[in-house]
Amino acid sequence: MKQSKKLAVLLAVLAVAVLATVGLSFFKEKTEQIQNSGETVLEISPDTVTALSWEYDGESLSFHRDGRWLWDGDEAFPVDQEKVADFLSRFEDFTAAFVIENVEDFGQYGLEKPLCTVRLTAGDRELTLTLGDFSQMDGKRYVSIGDGNVYLVNEDPLDDYDAVLSDMIQHDELPSFEKPSSVRFSGAENYEIFYEEDSGNSLCEDDVYFTRRDGGLLPLDSSLVNGYLANITLLDAKDYVTYNATEEELASYGLDAPELTVAVDYTADGEDGEEQEESFTLHISRDPAEAAQAAETAGDDESGEAAEDSENAESEEEEITAYVRVGDSPIVYKIDGGSYRQLMAASLDDLRHKELLTADFDAVTGIDVSLEGKSYALSAQTEGDETSWFYGEEELEVDALRAALTALSAEEFSAETPSDKQEIGLILHLDSENFPTLRINLYRYDGTRCLAEVDGAPVALIPRSQAVDLIEAVHAIVLS
């Protein structure tokens, strides 16, 4: 009996709970009505908005318009005007997929303690929008605009309004130098590169960059110069350390007297489609205290006081802190060590041709070889698109010679006068009006390198293995 009574009581309690749940559901159904919408629930012209602020994740930002958008915290902050305009454009035609009317419990939508609150002043209107939970079922955000309803909106405002101050800065533009006419270096490097097409001043037809050296013109490697300019264009300059640098701050970043300044003149397409001349300047410096420490360490290494530390340093890449500034911009950016090294690699040796033969091998019409006290003459004969090589009357296979000759490249540039035996000498006859011949002589230097002399001037140290490959290729021809 006791068990029966107990069971009856439990059933009664369950029935009351079910009735309460049904009643509550019925009550909510009566008070809250969910309807399809698709209608515009807010229309605010961005041009009419004079103040904008938002609070998100414990942070708040506020801006006002005085001709242009300014940050309330410091009007010197360079606000990205287009970004603010984009943020406001969300509310120009703000539509909802669903509307929930007669809402009594905003908490169930995350709107009692909203994730984000956005406030706008447009004319005499003061508007407050609150952003609540994200509906996983509908894939939309719950939003209140203060009219008593809750909306599931088509576009989530939180995609914009989770922004922090660093997201709102107008970064300096790093242009694409499609048509550079001049590149000037000052500081650690001091020389100018100029652009000239079809100049006839180089063996390589692709050469368009030159600099003046020793009373003549030195052609530079176009791919290396373009790569250097691309490093500027693609520089990750977003991590600003100050947006309104003082003289003292510039000095603390080493930018009062930059380590290297790069100035580029180039042609760009204007807004009207017409080409216009532009100039761009970038200043680069390593952190002064870090640079001083590095110089002191280098001095110790040279004096032999830190030889062991030097060996360890060579095995681990040195960490570098560096800064850049665009022209006279008040913004200073921090860059990583890799970017710093790329920008500082601006010497002639960094940008000139590494190959000893810059002409296409197909332009070679003959080769006179001096090897081990003997001379050999190789000649090319061309008929139509076919070129054949001969040593005397014997037709040759020159793939190995071609590969060895075009592989000759500087491991290190050097103007040191040859002091050891000549390993091999070549006179290349070229199908070129301005450069009919090119002389290459290779001399012994040490166990791993040879000294290369081009047209009578010492140029570079090359791997000895390259000289060996060239000698073996010639032997395969003349000793066969």
C-alpha positions in Angstrom: 0.0 0.0 0.0 2.7 2.4 1.0 4.5 1.8 -2.4 1.2 2.4 -4.3 0.7 5.7 -2.5 4.3 6.7 -3.2 3.9 5.9 -6.9 0.6 7.9 -7.0 2.3 10.9 -5.5 5.1 10.8 -8.1 2.7 10.5 -10.9 0.8 13.5 -9.6 4.0 15.6 -9.4 4.9 14.6 -13.0 1.5 15.6 -14.2 1.8 19.0 -12.6 5.3 19.5 -14.2 4.0 18.5 -17.6 1.0 20.8 -17.3 3.3 23.7 -16.2 5.7 23.1 -19.1 2.8 23.0 -21.6 1.3 26.1 -20.0 4.6 28.0 -20.2 5.1 27.0 -23.8 1.5 28.1 -24.6 2.1 31.4 -22.7 5.3 32.1 -24.6 3.7 31.2 -27.9 1.0 33.8 -27.1 3.5 36.5 -26.0 6.5 36.0 -28.3 5.8 35.6 -32.0 8.6 34.6 -34.4 8.0 35.7 -38.0 9.9 35.6 -41.2 11.0 39.1 -42.1 13.5 39.9 -44.9 12.6 43.5 -44.4 14.9 46.5 -43.8 14.7 47.2 -40.0 17.2 50.1 -40.0 18.2 52.7 -42.6 21.0 55.1 -41.6 22.9 57.1 -44.2 26.6 57.0 -43.4 26.9 60.7 -44.3 24.5 61.6 -41.5 26.4 59.9 -38.8 28.6 62.2 -36.6 29.5 59.9 -33.8 30.2 56.2 -33.5 31.3 54.0 -30.6 31.2 50.4 -29.6 32.0 48.2 -26.6 33.2 44.6 -27.0 35.1 42.2 -24.8 35.8 44.8 -22.1 37.2 47.3 -24.6 35.5 50.4 -25.9 36.3 52.7 -28.9 34.6 56.0 -29.8 35.0 58.3 -32.8 33.5 61.6 -33.9 33.4 63.4 -37.3 34.8 66.8 -37.7 35.2 67.0 -41.4 36.9 63.6 -41.1 36.7 60.8 -38.6 38.8 61.3 -35.4 39.4 59.0 -32.4 38.0 60.5 -29.2 41.1 59.3 -27.3 43.6 61.3 -29.4 42.7 63.3 -32.5 46.3 62.8 -33.8 45.6 59.1 -34.4 45.3 58.5 -38.2 41.9 56.9 -38.5 41.2 54.8 -41.6 38.3 56.8 -43.1 37.3 54.0 -45.5 37.1 51.5 -42.7 34.8 53.7 -40.6 32.6 54.2 -43.8 32.5 50.4 -44.3 31.5 49.9 -40.7 28.6 52.4 -41.1 27.5 51.0 -44.4 26.2 47.9 -42.6 23.3 50.0 -41.3 22.5 51.7 -44.5 20.2 48.8 -45.4 20.1 46.6 -42.3 17.8 43.6 -43.0 16.6 40.8 -40.8 15.8 37.2 -41.7 13.5 36.8 -38.7 11.8 39.1 -36.2 10.8 38.0 -32.7 8.0 40.3 -31.4 6.7 40.9 -27.9 10.0 39.9 -26.3 9.9 39.7 -22.5 13.1 37.8 -21.8 16.0 39.3 -23.7 18.4 37.2 -21.7 17.6 34.0 -23.6 19.0 35.7 -26.7 22.1 36.9 -25.0 20.9 40.5 -25.1 20.5 41.2 -21.4 24.3 41.2 -21.1 25.2 41.7 -24.8 28.4 40.7 -26.4 28.7 44.1 -28.1 27.0 47.4 -27.9 27.1 49.9 -30.8 26.0 53.5 -30.5 25.5 56.0 -33.3 24.5 59.6 -33.5 22.9 60.5 -36.8 21.4 64.0 -36.9 19.1 64.3 -33.9 18.8 60.5 -33.6 20.7 58.5 -30.9 20.7 54.8 -31.7 21.9 51.9 -29.6 22.3 48.4 -31.1 23.1 45.4 -28.9 24.5 42.1 -30.3 23.6 38.9 -28.5 24.1 35.2 -29.0 24.8 33.5 -32.4 22.0 31.1 -33.4 23.7 27.9 -34.5 20.5 26.6 -35.9 19.9 29.7 -38.1 23.5 30.7 -38.5 22.6 34.3 -37.6 23.2 36.9 -34.8 20.5 38.0 -32.4 20.3 41.9 -32.5 18.2 44.5 -30.7 17.8 48.0 -32.1 15.8 49.2 -29.1 12.3 48.8 -30.5 11.3 45.9 -28.2 11.9 43.3 -30.9 14.8 40.9 -31.4 16.1 40.3 -34.9 18.0 37.5 -36.5 20.1 39.6 -39.0 21.4 38.5 -42.4 24.8 40.1 -41.8 26.6 39.8 -38.5 27.8 43.3 -37.3 30.3 41.6 -35.0 32.3 40.8 -38.1 33.3 44.5 -37.9 32.7 45.6 -34.4 35.2 43.2 -32.7 37.8 45.7 -34.0 40.4 47.2 -31.6 42.3 50.5 -32.0 45.1 48.9 -34.1 42.6 47.8 -36.6 41.4 51.3 -37.2 44.7 52.9 -38.1 45.3 54.3 -41.6 48.5 52.4 -42.5 51.1 54.0 -44.8 50.7 52.7 -48.4 53.5 50.5 -49.8 53.2 50.9 -53.6 53.8 48.5 -56.4 56.7 49.7 -58.4 55.6 48.5 -61.9 57.5 51.3 -63.7 60.5 52.4 -61.6 62.8 55.0 -63.1 65.3 55.4 -60.3 66.3 53.8 -57.0 68.6 55.7 -54.7 70.3 54.4 -51.6 71.8 56.5 -48.8 73.3 55.6 -45.5 74.8 52.1 -45.3 74.8 52.1 -49.1 75.2 55.2 -51.3 74.5 54.8 -55.0 71.8 55.1 -57.6 70.1 52.6 -59.9 68.5 53.9 -63.1 66.1 52.2 -65.5 66.8 52.1 -69.2 65.3 49.7 -71.8 67.1 48.6 -74.9 70.2 50.5 -73.9 72.7 48.2 -75.6 74.9 48.5 -72.5 74.8 44.9 -71.4 75.4 41.4 -72.8 72.1 40.4 -71.3 69.1 41.5 -73.3 66.9 41.5 -70.2 69.0 44.0 -68.3 67.2 47.3 -67.7 68.8 48.4 -64.4 72.3 50.1 -64.4 74.5 52.0 -62.0 77.6 54.0 -62.7 80.9 52.6 -61.5 84.5 53.4 -62.3 83.5 55.7 -65.1 81.3 53.2 -66.8 78.0 51.4 -66.5 77.5 48.3 -64.4 74.4 46.3 -65.4 72.4 44.8 -62.5 70.4 41.6 -62.4 66.8 42.7 -63.2 65.3 39.8 -61.2 67.3 40.8 -58.1 66.4 44.4 -58.4 62.7 43.6 -59.0 62.8 41.2 -56.1 64.3 43.9 -53.8 61.5 46.3 -54.8 58.9 43.5 -54.2 60.3 43.1 -50.7 59.3 46.7 -50.0 55.8 46.3 -51.6 55.1 43.1 -49.6 56.7 44.3 -46.4 54.5 43.4 -43.4 54.4 46.9 -41.9 51.3 46.7 -39.7 52.9 46.4 -36.2 53.1 50.1 -35.4 55.0 51.2 -32.2 53.9 54.8 -32.4 51.4 56.7 -34.6 52.7 60.2 -33.8 56.5 59.9 -33.4 58.3 62.7 -31.6 62.0 63.5 -32.3 62.9 61.7 -29.1 61.0 58.6 -30.2 62.6 58.7 -33.7 66.0 58.7 -32.0 65.0 55.8 -29.8 64.1 53.7 -32.9 67.3 54.8 -34.7 65.3 56.7 -37.3 66.6 60.2 -36.6 69.6 59.1 -38.7 68.4 56.0 -40.5 70.7 53.1 -41.2 69.5 53.0 -44.7 67.1 55.1 -46.8 65.6 53.9 -50.0 64.0 56.4 -52.4 62.2 55.2 -55.5 60.9 57.3 -58.4 58.2 55.5 -60.4 55.3 55.9 -62.7 51.8 55.1 -61.5 48.3 55.2 -63.0 46.3 58.1 -61.6 42.7 58.1 -60.7 41.8 59.6 -64.1 43.8 56.8 -65.9 46.6 59.1 -66.8 50.2 58.1 -65.8 51.8 60.3 -63.2 55.2 60.5 -61.6 55.4 59.4 -58.0 58.2 59.2 -55.3 58.4 56.9 -52.3 60.9 56.9 -49.5 61.5 54.2 -46.8 63.8 54.6 -43.8 65.2 51.5 -42.1 67.1 51.1 -38.8 68.0 48.4 -36.4 67.2 49.0 -32.7 70.1 51.3 -31.6 70.9 49.5 -28.3 70.7 46.1 -30.1 73.0 47.4 -32.9 75.5 48.8 -30.4 75.6 45.4 -28.6 76.0 43.6 -31.9 78.9 45.9 -32.9 80.6 45.4 -29.5 80.2 41.6 -29.8 81.7 41.7 -33.4 84.6 43.7 -32.0 85.2 41.2 -29.3 85.1 38.4 -31.9 87.6 40.1 -34.1 90.0 40.5 -31.2 89.7 36.9 -30.4 88.1 37.4 -27.0 84.9 35.7 -27.9 85.9 33.1 -30.5 83.8 30.4 -28.9 80.8 32.7 -28.7 81.3 33.6 -32.3 81.1 29.9 -33.3 77.9 29.5 -31.4 76.5 32.7 -32.9 77.2 31.4 -36.4 75.1 28.2 -35.6 72.1 30.2 -34.5 70.6 33.0 -36.5 70.8 36.3 -34.6 67.6 37.8 -33.5 67.0 41.3 -34.8 64.6 44.1 -33.8 64.2 46.8 -36.5 62.0 49.7 -37.5 60.8 51.4 -40.6 59.2 54.7 -41.4 57.6 55.8 -44.7 58.9 59.2 -45.7 57.8 61.9 -43.2 55.0 59.8 -41.8 54.4 60.0 -38.0 54.0 56.2 -37.9 56.9 53.9 -37.0 56.5 50.2 -37.6 58.4 47.3 -36.1 59.6 44.6 -38.5 61.1 41.2 -38.0 64.7 40.2 -38.5 64.0 38.5 -41.8 62.5 41.6 -43.3 65.3 43.8 -42.0 67.9 41.5 -43.7 66.0 41.7 -47.0 65.9 45.4 -46.9 69.5 45.9 -45.9 70.7 43.5 -48.7 71.0 46.5 -51.1 74.7 46.6 -52.0 75.9 46.4 -55.5 77.1 42.9 -54.8 73.6 42.0 -53.6 72.0 43.2 -56.8 74.5 42.6 -59.6 74.8 39.5 -61.8 76.4 36.6 -60.1 76.9 34.8 -63.4 80.1 35.4 -65.3 78.4 34.9 -68.6 75.2 37.0 -68.7 74.6 36.6 -72.4 72.5 33.7 -73.7 74.8 30.8 -74.8 73.0 30.9 -78.2 74.7 34.3 -78.8 78.2 32.6 -78.6 79.6 32.0 -82.1 83.0 30.7 -81.1 85.3 29.9 -78.1 89.1 30.1 -78.0 90.4 28.1 -75.1 93.8 28.3 -73.3 94.4 25.2 -71.2 97.6 23.7 -69.8 99.7 25.7 -72.2 97.7 24.7 -75.3 95.1 26.6 -77.4 91.9 25.2 -78.9 89.4 26.9 -81.1 85.7 25.9 -81.2 83.3 27.4 -83.6 79.5 27.4 -84.2 77.7 27.3 -87.5 74.1 28.2 -87.8 71.7 27.2 -90.5 68.1 28.3 -90.0 67.2 27.4 -86.4 69.9 24.8 -86.1 73.3 25.5 -84.6 76.2 23.0 -84.8 79.5 23.2 -83.0 82.9 22.0 -84.4 86.4 21.4 -83.2 88.3 21.5 -86.5 86.2 19.4 -88.8 84.6 17.3 -86.0 81.1 18.1 -85.0 80.7 18.4 -81.2 78.2 17.7 -78.5 78.5 20.8 -76.3 75.8 20.3 -73.7 78.3 19.7 -70.9 80.4 22.7 -72.0 77.3 24.9 -72.1 76.2 23.7 -68.7 79.7 24.3 -67.2 80.1 27.7 -68.8 76.7 29.1 -67.8 77.1 27.7 -64.3 80.2 29.9 -63.5 78.9 32.3 -60.8 80.3 34.4 -58.0 80.4 32.9 -54.5 82.0 36.2 -53.4 82.8 39.3 -55.4 86.5 40.3 -55.2 88.8 42.8 -56.8 91.9 41.0 -55.6 94.7 40.7 -58.2 95.5 37.1 -59.3 98.7 35.8 -57.8 98.6 32.1 -58.7 98.5 29.9 -61.8 95.9 30.3 -64.5 93.7 27.2 -64.6 91.9 28.0 -67.9 91.3 31.0 -70.2 88.4 31.6 -72.6 87.7 34.1 -75.3 84.0 34.0 -76.2 83.1 35.4 -79.6 79.5 36.9 -79.4 76.9 37.8 -81.9 76.8 41.3 -80.4 77.6 44.7 -82.0 78.6 46.3 -78.7 80.2 43.3 -77.1 81.9 41.2 -79.8 84.1 39.3 -77.3 84.1 38.4 -73.6 87.3 37.1 -71.9 87.1 34.9 -68.8 90.2 33.7 -67.0 90.1 31.5 -64.0 93.1 31.4 -61.5 94.0 29.2 -58.6 93.1 30.8 -55.3 92.9 28.2 -52.5 91.7 24.6 -52.1 88.1 25.4 -52.6 87.9 28.5 -54.8 89.2 30.1 -58.0 89.6 33.8 -58.8 87.7 34.8 -61.9 88.8 37.6 -64.1 86.4 39.1 -66.7 87.8 41.3 -69.6 91.0 41.8 -67.7 89.4 42.8 -64.4 89.2 40.6 -61.3 85.6 40.1 -60.5 84.8 37.2 -58.1 85.8 34.1 -56.3 83.9 31.1 -57.6 83.7 27.5 -56.3 86.7 25.5 -57.6 84.2 22.7 -58.5 82.8 25.0 -61.3 86.3 25.4 -62.7 86.9 21.7 -62.6 83.6 21.0 -64.4 84.6 23.5 -67.1 88.0 22.0 -67.6 86.6 18.5 -67.8 84.1 19.6 -70.4 86.8 21.0 -72.5 89.0 17.9 -72.1 86.0 15.7 -73.2 86.0 17.7 -76.4 89.6 18.1 -77.3 91.0 14.8 -76.0 88.3 12.5 -77.4 
